[in-house]
């Protein structure tokens, strides 16, 4: 089960993967149920897991959180994020807010 995929809760990199997953869902409305989009689903899951690990490792035990995660550090990139960055499809300079 995926976590809440609202854009304001995740990094720019994971939001790009979520966008690609939803685009796959739109392009293959029936095939998505038989695994057509499972590659993107797995990529989103891995990215949100890396976010969770980064937040856990950098969260102070006590006190106020001073660091907000807008971009995932490259040390925490998954292989698909490295590939998207090398292909030029991952634009980390844009500020994508909530689309409501």
Gaussian input, Z-matrix of N, CA and C with variables (Angstrom, degrees):
# hf/3-21g

backbone

0 1
 N
 C     1     B1
 C     2     B2     1     A1
 N     3     B3     2     A2     1     D1
 C     4     B4     3     A3     2     D2
 C     5     B5     4     A4     3     D3
 N     6     B6     5     A5     4     D4
 C     7     B7     6     A6     5     D5
 C     8     B8     7     A7     6     D6
 N     9     B9     8     A8     7     D7
 C    10    B10     9     A9     8     D8
 C    11    B11    10    A10     9     D9
 N    12    B12    11    A11    10    D10
 C    13    B13    12    A12    11    D11
 C    14    B14    13    A13    12    D12
 N    15    B15    14    A14    13    D13
 C    16    B16    15    A15    14    D14
 C    17    B17    16    A16    15    D15
 N    18    B18    17    A17    16    D16
 C    19    B19    18    A18    17    D17
 C    20    B20    19    A19    18    D18
 N    21    B21    20    A20    19    D19
 C    22    B22    21    A21    20    D20
 C    23    B23    22    A22    21    D21
 N    24    B24    23    A23    22    D22
 C    25    B25    24    A24    23    D23
 C    26    B26    25    A25    24    D24
 N    27    B27    26    A26    25    D25
 C    28    B28    27    A27    26    D26
 C    29    B29    28    A28    27    D27
 N    30    B30    29    A29    28    D28
 C    31    B31    30    A30    29    D29
 C    32    B32    31    A31    30    D30
 N    33    B33    32    A32    31    D31
 C    34    B34    33    A33    32    D32
 C    35    B35    34    A34    33    D33
 N    36    B36    35    A35    34    D34
 C    37    B37    36    A36    35    D35
 C    38    B38    37    A37    36    D36
 N    39    B39    38    A38    37    D37
 C    40    B40    39    A39    38    D38
 C    41    B41    40    A40    39    D39
 N    42    B42    41    A41    40    D40
 C    43    B43    42    A42    41    D41
 C    44    B44    43    A43    42    D42
 N    45    B45    44    A44    43    D43
 C    46    B46    45    A45    44    D44
 C    47    B47    46    A46    45    D45
 N    48    B48    47    A47    46    D46
 C    49    B49    48    A48    47    D47
 C    50    B50    49    A49    48    D48
 N    51    B51    50    A50    49    D49
 C    52    B52    51    A51    50    D50
 C    53    B53    52    A52    51    D51
 N    54    B54    53    A53    52    D52
 C    55    B55    54    A54    53    D53
 C    56    B56    55    A55    54    D54
 N    57    B57    56    A56    55    D55
 C    58    B58    57    A57    56    D56
 C    59    B59    58    A58    57    D57
 N    60    B60    59    A59    58    D58
 C    61    B61    60    A60    59    D59
 C    62    B62    61    A61    60    D60
 N    63    B63    62    A62    61    D61
 C    64    B64    63    A63    62    D62
 C    65    B65    64    A64    63    D63
 N    66    B66    65    A65    64    D64
 C    67    B67    66    A66    65    D65
 C    68    B68    67    A67    66    D66
 N    69    B69    68    A68    67    D67
 C    70    B70    69    A69    68    D68
 C    71    B71    70    A70    69    D69
 N    72    B72    71    A71    70    D70
 C    73    B73    72    A72    71    D71
 C    74    B74    73    A73    72    D72
 N    75    B75    74    A74    73    D73
 C    76    B76    75    A75    74    D74
 C    77    B77    76    A76    75    D75
 N    78    B78    77    A77    76    D76
 C    79    B79    78    A78    77    D77
 C    80    B80    79    A79    78    D78
 N    81    B81    80    A80    79    D79
 C    82    B82    81    A81    80    D80
 C    83    B83    82    A82    81    D81
 N    84    B84    83    A83    82    D82
 C    85    B85    84    A84    83    D83
 C    86    B86    85    A85    84    D84
 N    87    B87    86    A86    85    D85
 C    88    B88    87    A87    86    D86
 C    89    B89    88    A88    87    D87
 N    90    B90    89    A89    88    D88
 C    91    B91    90    A90    89    D89
 C    92    B92    91    A91    90    D90
 N    93    B93    92    A92    91    D91
 C    94    B94    93    A93    92    D92
 C    95    B95    94    A94    93    D93
 N    96    B96    95    A95    94    D94
 C    97    B97    96    A96    95    D95
 C    98    B98    97    A97    96    D96
 N    99    B99    98    A98    97    D97
 C   100   B100    99    A99    98    D98
 C   101   B101   100   A100    99    D99
 N   102   B102   101   A101   100   D100
 C   103   B103   102   A102   101   D101
 C   104   B104   103   A103   102   D102
 N   105   B105   104   A104   103   D103
 C   106   B106   105   A105   104   D104
 C   107   B107   106   A106   105   D105
 N   108   B108   107   A107   106   D106
 C   109   B109   108   A108   107   D107
 C   110   B110   109   A109   108   D108
 N   111   B111   110   A110   109   D109
 C   112   B112   111   A111   110   D110
 C   113   B113   112   A112   111   D111
 N   114   B114   113   A113   112   D112
 C   115   B115   114   A114   113   D113
 C   116   B116   115   A115   114   D114
 N   117   B117   116   A116   115   D115
 C   118   B118   117   A117   116   D116
 C   119   B119   118   A118   117   D117
 N   120   B120   119   A119   118   D118
 C   121   B121   120   A120   119   D119
 C   122   B122   121   A121   120   D120
 N   123   B123   122   A122   121   D121
 C   124   B124   123   A123   122   D122
 C   125   B125   124   A124   123   D123
 N   126   B126   125   A125   124   D124
 C   127   B127   126   A126   125   D125
 C   128   B128   127   A127   126   D126
 N   129   B129   128   A128   127   D127
 C   130   B130   129   A129   128   D128
 C   131   B131   130   A130   129   D129
 N   132   B132   131   A131   130   D130
 C   133   B133   132   A132   131   D131
 C   134   B134   133   A133   132   D132
 N   135   B135   134   A134   133   D133
 C   136   B136   135   A135   134   D134
 C   137   B137   136   A136   135   D135
 N   138   B138   137   A137   136   D136
 C   139   B139   138   A138   137   D137
 C   140   B140   139   A139   138   D138
 N   141   B141   140   A140   139   D139
 C   142   B142   141   A141   140   D140
 C   143   B143   142   A142   141   D141
 N   144   B144   143   A143   142   D142
 C   145   B145   144   A144   143   D143
 C   146   B146   145   A145   144   D144
 N   147   B147   146   A146   145   D145
 C   148   B148   147   A147   146   D146
 C   149   B149   148   A148   147   D147
 N   150   B150   149   A149   148   D148
 C   151   B151   150   A150   149   D149
 C   152   B152   151   A151   150   D150
 N   153   B153   152   A152   151   D151
 C   154   B154   153   A153   152   D152
 C   155   B155   154   A154   153   D153
 N   156   B156   155   A155   154   D154
 C   157   B157   156   A156   155   D155
 C   158   B158   157   A157   156   D156
 N   159   B159   158   A158   157   D157
 C   160   B160   159   A159   158   D158
 C   161   B161   160   A160   159   D159
 N   162   B162   161   A161   160   D160
 C   163   B163   162   A162   161   D161
 C   164   B164   163   A163   162   D162
 N   165   B165   164   A164   163   D163
 C   166   B166   165   A165   164   D164
 C   167   B167   166   A166   165   D165
 N   168   B168   167   A167   166   D166
 C   169   B169   168   A168   167   D167
 C   170   B170   169   A169   168   D168
 N   171   B171   170   A170   169   D169
 C   172   B172   171   A171   170   D170
 C   173   B173   172   A172   171   D171
 N   174   B174   173   A173   172   D172
 C   175   B175   174   A174   173   D173
 C   176   B176   175   A175   174   D174
 N   177   B177   176   A176   175   D175
 C   178   B178   177   A177   176   D176
 C   179   B179   178   A178   177   D177
 N   180   B180   179   A179   178   D178
 C   181   B181   180   A180   179   D179
 C   182   B182   181   A181   180   D180
 N   183   B183   182   A182   181   D181
 C   184   B184   183   A183   182   D182
 C   185   B185   184   A184   183   D183
 N   186   B186   185   A185   184   D184
 C   187   B187   186   A186   185   D185
 C   188   B188   187   A187   186   D186
 N   189   B189   188   A188   187   D187
 C   190   B190   189   A189   188   D188
 C   191   B191   190   A190   189   D189
 N   192   B192   191   A191   190   D190
 C   193   B193   192   A192   191   D191
 C   194   B194   193   A193   192   D192
 N   195   B195   194   A194   193   D193
 C   196   B196   195   A195   194   D194
 C   197   B197   196   A196   195   D195
 N   198   B198   197   A197   196   D196
 C   199   B199   198   A198   197   D197
 C   200   B200   199   A199   198   D198
 N   201   B201   200   A200   199   D199
 C   202   B202   201   A201   200   D200
 C   203   B203   202   A202   201   D201
 N   204   B204   203   A203   202   D202
 C   205   B205   204   A204   203   D203
 C   206   B206   205   A205   204   D204
 N   207   B207   206   A206   205   D205
 C   208   B208   207   A207   206   D206
 C   209   B209   208   A208   207   D207
 N   210   B210   209   A209   208   D208
 C   211   B211   210   A210   209   D209
 C   212   B212   211   A211   210   D210
 N   213   B213   212   A212   211   D211
 C   214   B214   213   A213   212   D212
 C   215   B215   214   A214   213   D213
 N   216   B216   215   A215   214   D214
 C   217   B217   216   A216   215   D215
 C   218   B218   217   A217   216   D216
 N   219   B219   218   A218   217   D217
 C   220   B220   219   A219   218   D218
 C   221   B221   220   A220   219   D219
 N   222   B222   221   A221   220   D220
 C   223   B223   222   A222   221   D221
 C   224   B224   223   A223   222   D222
 N   225   B225   224   A224   223   D223
 C   226   B226   225   A225   224   D224
 C   227   B227   226   A226   225   D225
 N   228   B228   227   A227   226   D226
 C   229   B229   228   A228   227   D227
 C   230   B230   229   A229   228   D228
 N   231   B231   230   A230   229   D229
 C   232   B232   231   A231   230   D230
 C   233   B233   232   A232   231   D231
 N   234   B234   233   A233   232   D232
 C   235   B235   234   A234   233   D233
 C   236   B236   235   A235   234   D234
 N   237   B237   236   A236   235   D235
 C   238   B238   237   A237   236   D236
 C   239   B239   238   A238   237   D237
 N   240   B240   239   A239   238   D238
 C   241   B241   240   A240   239   D239
 C   242   B242   241   A241   240   D240
 N   243   B243   242   A242   241   D241
 C   244   B244   243   A243   242   D242
 C   245   B245   244   A244   243   D243
 N   246   B246   245   A245   244   D244
 C   247   B247   246   A246   245   D245
 C   248   B248   247   A247   246   D246
 N   249   B249   248   A248   247   D247
 C   250   B250   249   A249   248   D248
 C   251   B251   250   A250   249   D249
 N   252   B252   251   A251   250   D250
 C   253   B253   252   A252   251   D251
 C   254   B254   253   A253   252   D252
 N   255   B255   254   A254   253   D253
 C   256   B256   255   A255   254   D254
 C   257   B257   256   A256   255   D255
 N   258   B258   257   A257   256   D256
 C   259   B259   258   A258   257   D257
 C   260   B260   259   A259   258   D258
 N   261   B261   260   A260   259   D259
 C   262   B262   261   A261   260   D260
 C   263   B263   262   A262   261   D261
 N   264   B264   263   A263   262   D262
 C   265   B265   264   A264   263   D263
 C   266   B266   265   A265   264   D264
 N   267   B267   266   A266   265   D265
 C   268   B268   267   A267   266   D266
 C   269   B269   268   A268   267   D267
 N   270   B270   269   A269   268   D268
 C   271   B271   270   A270   269   D269
 C   272   B272   271   A271   270   D270
 N   273   B273   272   A272   271   D271
 C   274   B274   273   A273   272   D272
 C   275   B275   274   A274   273   D273
 N   276   B276   275   A275   274   D274
 C   277   B277   276   A276   275   D275
 C   278   B278   277   A277   276   D276
 N   279   B279   278   A278   277   D277
 C   280   B280   279   A279   278   D278
 C   281   B281   280   A280   279   D279
 N   282   B282   281   A281   280   D280
 C   283   B283   282   A282   281   D281
 C   284   B284   283   A283   282   D282
 N   285   B285   284   A284   283   D283
 C   286   B286   285   A285   284   D284
 C   287   B287   286   A286   285   D285
 N   288   B288   287   A287   286   D286
 C   289   B289   288   A288   287   D287
 C   290   B290   289   A289   288   D288
 N   291   B291   290   A290   289   D289
 C   292   B292   291   A291   290   D290
 C   293   B293   292   A292   291   D291
 N   294   B294   293   A293   292   D292
 C   295   B295   294   A294   293   D293
 C   296   B296   295   A295   294   D294
 N   297   B297   296   A296   295   D295
 C   298   B298   297   A297   296   D296
 C   299   B299   298   A298   297   D297

   B1=1.4462
   B2=1.5227
   B3=1.3156
   B4=1.4621
   B5=1.5259
   B6=1.3351
   B7=1.4561
   B8=1.5226
   B9=1.3076
   B10=1.4583
   B11=1.5250
   B12=1.3213
   B13=1.4560
   B14=1.5261
   B15=1.3166
   B16=1.4640
   B17=1.5212
   B18=1.3476
   B19=1.4700
   B20=1.5233
   B21=1.3146
   B22=1.4596
   B23=1.5243
   B24=1.3202
   B25=1.4614
   B26=1.5248
   B27=1.3339
   B28=1.4567
   B29=1.5194
   B30=1.3276
   B31=1.4527
   B32=1.5211
   B33=1.3248
   B34=1.4584
   B35=1.5227
   B36=1.3210
   B37=1.4619
   B38=1.5217
   B39=1.3116
   B40=1.4664
   B41=1.5251
   B42=1.3257
   B43=1.4609
   B44=1.5260
   B45=1.3332
   B46=1.4641
   B47=1.5281
   B48=1.3352
   B49=1.4654
   B50=1.5201
   B51=1.3294
   B52=1.4678
   B53=1.5272
   B54=1.3310
   B55=1.4701
   B56=1.5243
   B57=1.3378
   B58=1.4635
   B59=1.5254
   B60=1.3315
   B61=1.4580
   B62=1.5281
   B63=1.3403
   B64=1.4578
   B65=1.5292
   B66=1.3184
   B67=1.4629
   B68=1.5173
   B69=1.3304
   B70=1.4656
   B71=1.5230
   B72=1.3318
   B73=1.4632
   B74=1.5274
   B75=1.3457
   B76=1.4645
   B77=1.5214
   B78=1.3455
   B79=1.4589
   B80=1.5298
   B81=1.3215
   B82=1.4700
   B83=1.5268
   B84=1.3391
   B85=1.4627
   B86=1.5312
   B87=1.3118
   B88=1.4685
   B89=1.5303
   B90=1.3312
   B91=1.4590
   B92=1.5294
   B93=1.3180
   B94=1.4665
   B95=1.5332
   B96=1.3292
   B97=1.4655
   B98=1.5285
   B99=1.3294
   B100=1.4617
   B101=1.5249
   B102=1.3338
   B103=1.4581
   B104=1.4986
   B105=1.3145
   B106=1.4701
   B107=1.5317
   B108=1.3284
   B109=1.4625
   B110=1.5254
   B111=1.3177
   B112=1.4602
   B113=1.5226
   B114=1.3349
   B115=1.4563
   B116=1.5252
   B117=1.3420
   B118=1.4661
   B119=1.5244
   B120=1.3237
   B121=1.4600
   B122=1.5275
   B123=1.3206
   B124=1.4592
   B125=1.5276
   B126=1.3436
   B127=1.4653
   B128=1.5273
   B129=1.3351
   B130=1.4646
   B131=1.5189
   B132=1.3090
   B133=1.4608
   B134=1.5254
   B135=1.3412
   B136=1.4559
   B137=1.5241
   B138=1.3237
   B139=1.4640
   B140=1.5278
   B141=1.3185
   B142=1.4635
   B143=1.5246
   B144=1.3343
   B145=1.4596
   B146=1.5284
   B147=1.3391
   B148=1.4611
   B149=1.5275
   B150=1.3312
   B151=1.4704
   B152=1.5250
   B153=1.3140
   B154=1.4598
   B155=1.5234
   B156=1.3250
   B157=1.4572
   B158=1.5251
   B159=1.3393
   B160=1.4601
   B161=1.5208
   B162=1.3263
   B163=1.4646
   B164=1.5299
   B165=1.3150
   B166=1.4615
   B167=1.5222
   B168=1.3188
   B169=1.4638
   B170=1.5228
   B171=1.3365
   B172=1.4585
   B173=1.5202
   B174=1.3020
   B175=1.4544
   B176=1.5260
   B177=1.3248
   B178=1.4656
   B179=1.5238
   B180=1.3312
   B181=1.4660
   B182=1.5175
   B183=1.3169
   B184=1.4585
   B185=1.5218
   B186=1.2965
   B187=1.4477
   B188=1.5115
   B189=1.3213
   B190=1.4548
   B191=1.5278
   B192=1.2932
   B193=1.4583
   B194=1.5265
   B195=1.3296
   B196=1.4596
   B197=1.5211
   B198=1.3143
   B199=1.4493
   B200=1.5263
   B201=1.3209
   B202=1.4616
   B203=1.5231
   B204=1.2796
   B205=1.4610
   B206=1.5189
   B207=1.3267
   B208=1.4626
   B209=1.5250
   B210=1.3362
   B211=1.4626
   B212=1.5136
   B213=1.2986
   B214=1.4576
   B215=1.5229
   B216=1.3412
   B217=1.4686
   B218=1.5267
   B219=1.3309
   B220=1.4694
   B221=1.5237
   B222=1.3168
   B223=1.4633
   B224=1.5238
   B225=1.3161
   B226=1.4635
   B227=1.5282
   B228=1.3352
   B229=1.4658
   B230=1.5303
   B231=1.3092
   B232=1.4597
   B233=1.5317
   B234=1.3277
   B235=1.4683
   B236=1.5331
   B237=1.3162
   B238=1.4704
   B239=1.5285
   B240=1.3279
   B241=1.4586
   B242=1.5247
   B243=1.3329
   B244=1.4630
   B245=1.5242
   B246=1.3407
   B247=1.4572
   B248=1.5258
   B249=1.3358
   B250=1.4611
   B251=1.5207
   B252=1.3230
   B253=1.4605
   B254=1.5241
   B255=1.3340
   B256=1.4650
   B257=1.5246
   B258=1.3276
   B259=1.4630
   B260=1.5300
   B261=1.3306
   B262=1.4570
   B263=1.5137
   B264=1.3228
   B265=1.4633
   B266=1.5135
   B267=1.3265
   B268=1.4564
   B269=1.5160
   B270=1.3294
   B271=1.4597
   B272=1.4988
   B273=1.3301
   B274=1.4622
   B275=1.5109
   B276=1.3423
   B277=1.4516
   B278=1.5234
   B279=1.3084
   B280=1.4650
   B281=1.5212
   B282=1.3150
   B283=1.4581
   B284=1.5156
   B285=1.3239
   B286=1.4565
   B287=1.5128
   B288=1.3031
   B289=1.4534
   B290=1.5069
   B291=1.2930
   B292=1.4497
   B293=1.5232
   B294=1.3083
   B295=1.4633
   B296=1.5291
   B297=1.2885
   B298=1.4672
   B299=1.5082
   A1=109.32
   A2=115.50
   A3=121.39
   A4=110.27
   A5=117.09
   A6=119.57
   A7=109.61
   A8=117.15
   A9=121.16
   A10=108.63
   A11=117.83
   A12=121.87
   A13=112.70
   A14=117.76
   A15=121.00
   A16=109.24
   A17=117.08
   A18=120.17
   A19=114.38
   A20=118.43
   A21=119.24
   A22=112.93
   A23=117.92
   A24=121.23
   A25=113.43
   A26=117.80
   A27=120.55
   A28=111.36
   A29=114.43
   A30=120.94
   A31=110.60
   A32=115.18
   A33=121.07
   A34=110.32
   A35=116.63
   A36=120.62
   A37=111.41
   A38=116.96
   A39=119.73
   A40=111.34
   A41=116.51
   A42=119.31
   A43=111.48
   A44=117.12
   A45=120.69
   A46=110.48
   A47=116.92
   A48=119.89
   A49=111.75
   A50=116.87
   A51=120.77
   A52=109.58
   A53=116.12
   A54=120.13
   A55=111.24
   A56=117.22
   A57=120.56
   A58=111.25
   A59=117.70
   A60=120.70
   A61=110.57
   A62=116.75
   A63=119.50
   A64=112.04
   A65=117.15
   A66=120.27
   A67=110.16
   A68=116.76
   A69=120.83
   A70=110.15
   A71=116.97
   A72=120.38
   A73=111.11
   A74=116.87
   A75=120.51
   A76=112.04
   A77=116.48
   A78=120.05
   A79=112.25
   A80=117.43
   A81=121.57
   A82=109.76
   A83=118.24
   A84=119.49
   A85=114.46
   A86=118.50
   A87=120.61
   A88=110.82
   A89=116.78
   A90=120.99
   A91=112.60
   A92=117.31
   A93=118.89
   A94=111.50
   A95=116.60
   A96=120.27
   A97=112.69
   A98=116.69
   A99=119.13
   A100=111.34
   A101=117.59
   A102=121.19
   A103=116.85
   A104=119.35
   A105=121.23
   A106=111.40
   A107=117.85
   A108=122.00
   A109=112.60
   A110=117.46
   A111=118.34
   A112=112.95
   A113=118.30
   A114=120.51
   A115=110.18
   A116=116.55
   A117=120.22
   A118=111.00
   A119=116.44
   A120=120.16
   A121=110.52
   A122=116.78
   A123=121.61
   A124=111.16
   A125=117.46
   A126=121.20
   A127=110.97
   A128=116.93
   A129=120.92
   A130=109.76
   A131=116.85
   A132=120.32
   A133=111.00
   A134=117.54
   A135=121.53
   A136=111.27
   A137=117.09
   A138=120.89
   A139=111.10
   A140=117.58
   A141=119.34
   A142=111.05
   A143=116.99
   A144=119.97
   A145=110.23
   A146=117.31
   A147=121.06
   A148=110.92
   A149=117.58
   A150=120.68
   A151=110.62
   A152=115.37
   A153=120.51
   A154=111.02
   A155=116.90
   A156=121.32
   A157=110.02
   A158=117.79
   A159=120.56
   A160=110.99
   A161=116.54
   A162=119.64
   A163=111.13
   A164=116.74
   A165=120.31
   A166=111.17
   A167=117.11
   A168=120.94
   A169=112.95
   A170=117.68
   A171=121.31
   A172=113.59
   A173=117.20
   A174=121.05
   A175=109.07
   A176=117.63
   A177=118.07
   A178=110.86
   A179=116.37
   A180=119.99
   A181=111.46
   A182=115.88
   A183=120.92
   A184=108.26
   A185=115.90
   A186=119.66
   A187=112.63
   A188=113.84
   A189=121.20
   A190=110.40
   A191=115.69
   A192=121.14
   A193=108.43
   A194=116.04
   A195=120.36
   A196=112.68
   A197=117.23
   A198=121.02
   A199=109.55
   A200=116.03
   A201=120.55
   A202=107.61
   A203=116.89
   A204=121.81
   A205=109.89
   A206=116.33
   A207=121.51
   A208=111.16
   A209=115.75
   A210=121.94
   A211=108.33
   A212=115.90
   A213=121.46
   A214=108.44
   A215=119.41
   A216=120.25
   A217=110.31
   A218=115.97
   A219=119.73
   A220=112.53
   A221=117.86
   A222=119.91
   A223=111.28
   A224=116.92
   A225=122.41
   A226=112.29
   A227=118.55
   A228=121.08
   A229=110.41
   A230=116.00
   A231=121.76
   A232=107.53
   A233=118.45
   A234=119.83
   A235=113.38
   A236=117.89
   A237=119.05
   A238=110.86
   A239=118.15
   A240=120.18
   A241=111.05
   A242=117.77
   A243=120.61
   A244=110.57
   A245=116.64
   A246=120.60
   A247=110.93
   A248=117.74
   A249=120.48
   A250=111.17
   A251=117.61
   A252=120.52
   A253=110.88
   A254=117.17
   A255=119.85
   A256=111.70
   A257=118.12
   A258=121.87
   A259=112.08
   A260=117.65
   A261=120.96
   A262=113.67
   A263=118.20
   A264=121.66
   A265=112.90
   A266=117.16
   A267=121.65
   A268=108.33
   A269=115.82
   A270=121.35
   A271=107.95
   A272=117.46
   A273=121.62
   A274=112.34
   A275=118.65
   A276=120.92
   A277=112.87
   A278=118.05
   A279=120.44
   A280=111.10
   A281=115.83
   A282=122.17
   A283=107.88
   A284=116.52
   A285=121.84
   A286=109.40
   A287=115.95
   A288=119.39
   A289=111.11
   A290=115.05
   A291=121.71
   A292=109.13
   A293=118.34
   A294=122.48
   A295=112.01
   A296=118.08
   A297=120.50
   A298=109.49
   D1=132.95
   D2=-179.57
   D3=-78.89
   D4=150.02
   D5=171.67
   D6=-72.96
   D7=177.99
   D8=176.34
   D9=-60.75
   D10=124.82
   D11=-174.28
   D12=-100.26
   D13=26.04
   D14=176.87
   D15=-63.24
   D16=138.75
   D17=-174.75
   D18=-61.17
   D19=-31.86
   D20=-176.83
   D21=-74.62
   D22=-9.35
   D23=-179.05
   D24=-94.27
   D25=-10.13
   D26=-172.08
   D27=-128.59
   D28=168.41
   D29=179.83
   D30=-75.16
   D31=167.97
   D32=179.13
   D33=-61.49
   D34=-38.74
   D35=-177.88
   D36=-65.67
   D37=-45.50
   D38=179.33
   D39=-69.32
   D40=-33.12
   D41=176.44
   D42=-64.03
   D43=-34.39
   D44=176.19
   D45=-64.65
   D46=-41.65
   D47=177.87
   D48=-66.49
   D49=-37.75
   D50=177.02
   D51=-63.31
   D52=-41.29
   D53=178.01
   D54=-61.79
   D55=-42.68
   D56=178.22
   D57=-65.76
   D58=-35.96
   D59=177.92
   D60=-66.19
   D61=-45.65
   D62=179.00
   D63=-65.96
   D64=-33.37
   D65=176.28
   D66=-64.77
   D67=-40.15
   D68=176.36
   D69=-63.44
   D70=-40.43
   D71=177.78
   D72=-60.94
   D73=-40.22
   D74=-179.85
   D75=-70.01
   D76=-36.57
   D77=-178.19
   D78=-76.14
   D79=-26.81
   D80=-177.25
   D81=-129.38
   D82=71.67
   D83=-174.09
   D84=-63.76
   D85=-32.06
   D86=-179.61
   D87=-95.56
   D88=-41.76
   D89=-176.92
   D90=-65.77
   D91=-21.27
   D92=-178.91
   D93=-63.46
   D94=-24.83
   D95=179.68
   D96=-77.89
   D97=-15.64
   D98=178.43
   D99=-109.99
   D100=18.24
   D101=170.78
   D102=101.62
   D103=12.32
   D104=-179.66
   D105=-63.84
   D106=-34.76
   D107=-175.17
   D108=-108.18
   D109=15.85
   D110=-176.74
   D111=-69.13
   D112=-22.38
   D113=175.76
   D114=-62.55
   D115=-46.36
   D116=-179.57
   D117=-71.38
   D118=-34.16
   D119=176.80
   D120=-61.70
   D121=-43.92
   D122=178.11
   D123=-66.20
   D124=-38.25
   D125=178.99
   D126=-64.45
   D127=-40.51
   D128=177.62
   D129=-65.67
   D130=-41.85
   D131=179.72
   D132=-61.79
   D133=-44.76
   D134=179.61
   D135=-63.82
   D136=-40.66
   D137=-178.88
   D138=-66.50
   D139=-44.91
   D140=179.20
   D141=-66.65
   D142=-30.30
   D143=175.43
   D144=-66.07
   D145=-43.03
   D146=177.81
   D147=-62.69
   D148=-37.92
   D149=175.79
   D150=-61.38
   D151=-45.82
   D152=-179.71
   D153=-60.69
   D154=-42.72
   D155=179.50
   D156=-64.43
   D157=-43.19
   D158=179.38
   D159=-62.69
   D160=-44.36
   D161=179.68
   D162=-64.51
   D163=-39.52
   D164=178.59
   D165=-63.98
   D166=-44.08
   D167=-177.72
   D168=-70.57
   D169=-27.32
   D170=-175.85
   D171=-108.37
   D172=11.78
   D173=179.32
   D174=-90.63
   D175=125.03
   D176=178.65
   D177=-68.43
   D178=147.19
   D179=-179.24
   D180=-62.78
   D181=-44.48
   D182=-178.77
   D183=-130.88
   D184=150.79
   D185=177.03
   D186=100.93
   D187=-177.34
   D188=-175.25
   D189=-82.10
   D190=143.93
   D191=176.15
   D192=-78.21
   D193=123.93
   D194=-178.32
   D195=-100.70
   D196=-18.02
   D197=-175.97
   D198=-104.80
   D199=124.70
   D200=172.40
   D201=-107.15
   D202=136.67
   D203=-175.89
   D204=-92.67
   D205=104.08
   D206=175.51
   D207=-98.95
   D208=-36.21
   D209=177.70
   D210=-125.94
   D211=137.48
   D212=177.70
   D213=-74.90
   D214=129.18
   D215=177.22
   D216=-60.87
   D217=146.72
   D218=-176.11
   D219=-63.76
   D220=-21.29
   D221=175.48
   D222=-63.97
   D223=-25.49
   D224=-176.93
   D225=-100.19
   D226=6.29
   D227=179.27
   D228=-65.11
   D229=141.42
   D230=173.25
   D231=-85.49
   D232=165.98
   D233=-179.88
   D234=-57.54
   D235=-36.49
   D236=179.66
   D237=-68.68
   D238=-33.67
   D239=176.67
   D240=-67.75
   D241=-38.33
   D242=175.47
   D243=-62.06
   D244=-41.09
   D245=-179.71
   D246=-67.35
   D247=-43.24
   D248=178.76
   D249=-63.63
   D250=-37.11
   D251=179.34
   D252=-68.26
   D253=-42.20
   D254=179.36
   D255=-67.66
   D256=-30.28
   D257=177.36
   D258=-79.73
   D259=-11.17
   D260=-179.89
   D261=84.58
   D262=11.12
   D263=-178.96
   D264=-87.59
   D265=-13.15
   D266=-177.90
   D267=-102.24
   D268=104.20
   D269=179.56
   D270=-99.49
   D271=106.46
   D272=-176.69
   D273=-93.70
   D274=3.61
   D275=-178.66
   D276=-90.32
   D277=-18.76
   D278=-176.26
   D279=-78.27
   D280=153.97
   D281=178.46
   D282=-111.42
   D283=92.98
   D284=-179.82
   D285=-93.03
   D286=108.44
   D287=179.05
   D288=-91.04
   D289=-164.46
   D290=178.49
   D291=-67.17
   D292=135.99
   D293=-175.05
   D294=-97.42
   D295=31.58
   D296=-179.58
   D297=-84.56

